[in-house]
Amino acid sequence: MDGLWLYELEALETISQDEETRALFLRMAALQRAGRMSTFLSELDRDPDVDDDVKQPIAEIAQDADFLLALEDYCLRTNRLH
């Protein structure tokens, strides 16, 4: 084990603790499940209000279905505990 799982767990926890970030990522997970991520990515690319330095990382995360679905599951499970 190279410790990657610990880094990923910390990332999930950090995201789940910030209300706005959690809401954005959960919306992206829902879009991913619905097969509508390409629409989101197109709108993100055209949005002049989002800085280019922000667009690229969001687009990368939005395309990582495994991460988004793991985050969604993590938030649902930890929400029950809090």
Secondary structure, 3 states (H helix, E strand, C coil): CCCHHHHHHHHHHHHHHCHHHHHHHHHHHHHHHHCCHHHHHHHHHHCCCCCHHHHHHHHHHHCCHHHHHHHHHHHHHHHHHC
